[in-house]
Amino acid sequence: MTDKLLTPDSVKERLGVSKTTLYNWAREKINLQPRKIGKQYRYKESDVNRFINGGGK
């Protein structure tokens, strides 16, 4: 099974945080870390689900 890749907009909606917060987490290497695909950032759905269920830092 392949993991679905989510856009920052869909992740921010799921988590109820701003896009700025997502980018700050990435820059500071805390919580969710996106993957760069070409010129765009994407989040693995399994990582987002793990974070929601308490598996984040």
Stockholm file with secondary structure:
# STOCKHOLM 1.0

chainA/1-57         MTDKLLTPDSVKERLGVSKTTLYNWAREKINLQPRKIGKQYRYKESDVNRFINGGGK
#=GR chainA/1-57 SS CCCCEECHHHHHHHHTCCHHHHHHHHHHTCSCCCEEETTEEEEEHHHHHHIIIIICC
#=GC SS_cons        CCCCEECHHHHHHHHTCCHHHHHHHHHHTCSCCCEEETTEEEEEHHHHHHIIIIICC
//
